[in-house]
Amino acid sequence: MPAATTIYIINATTTLNAGSRKMMIVCNPNGTAGALTIVGVEWAGGTTPTQTTTANKTDIYSFSTNDAGSNWFGFVAGLNF
């Protein structure tokens, strides 16, 4: 199994109080993925979603803020595309 991946959301401020960002993560051609951690994001239920492990499939995550980027809320926009 590959090493875990950690993504940090830093300096992703917005000039408005409310803002959003999207991230697309593609599983490698072997269909293996290590644990995914996205730091600086609060997920529903406090649990980071499980990354797709199907080869060449894409997961889409969306992040929203209501305080100019001090805090980010994450949710799954779609998995296994």
C-alpha positions in Angstrom: 0.0 0.0 0.0 1.4 3.4 -0.8 2.3 6.0 1.8 -0.4 8.2 3.2 -1.1 11.5 1.6 -1.5 14.7 3.6 -2.8 17.9 2.0 -2.7 21.1 3.9 -5.1 24.0 3.2 -3.0 27.1 4.0 -3.2 30.7 2.8 -6.4 29.8 0.9 -8.1 33.1 1.9 -10.8 34.8 0.0 -11.4 38.6 -0.2 -15.1 37.9 0.8 -16.3 36.4 4.0 -17.8 33.5 2.1 -15.9 31.5 -0.5 -15.3 28.0 -1.8 -12.7 25.8 -3.5 -12.8 22.4 -5.2 -10.2 19.7 -5.3 -10.1 16.7 -7.7 -7.9 13.7 -6.7 -7.3 10.9 -9.2 -6.4 7.4 -8.0 -3.1 6.1 -9.5 -3.2 3.6 -12.4 -2.5 0.6 -10.1 -5.7 1.2 -8.1 -3.9 1.6 -4.8 -4.2 4.6 -2.5 -2.8 5.4 0.9 -4.8 7.1 3.6 -5.8 10.6 2.7 -5.7 13.4 5.2 -6.7 17.0 4.4 -5.6 19.2 7.3 -7.4 22.4 8.2 -10.9 21.1 7.2 -13.9 20.2 9.3 -15.8 17.3 7.8 -19.4 16.3 8.6 -19.4 13.9 11.5 -15.7 14.7 12.1 -14.6 11.9 9.7 -12.5 12.4 6.5 -14.1 10.6 3.6 -12.5 7.5 2.2 -10.6 8.0 -1.0 -11.6 5.9 -4.1 -9.1 3.0 -4.7 -10.3 2.2 -8.3 -7.6 2.8 -10.9 -7.8 6.1 -12.7 -11.0 7.1 -11.0 -11.5 10.7 -9.6 -12.9 11.9 -6.3 -14.1 15.5 -6.1 -14.2 17.4 -2.8 -15.6 20.9 -2.1 -14.6 23.3 0.6 -16.5 26.3 1.9 -15.7 29.1 4.3 -17.8 31.7 5.9 -15.0 33.6 7.6 -12.5 34.5 4.8 -10.6 31.3 5.0 -9.9 31.0 8.7 -12.1 27.8 8.9 -13.0 25.4 6.1 -15.8 22.9 5.9 -15.4 20.0 3.5 -17.9 17.7 1.8 -17.8 15.1 -1.0 -19.0 16.5 -4.3 -18.7 13.0 -5.9 -16.7 9.8 -5.7 -15.4 7.3 -8.2 -16.0 9.3 -11.5 
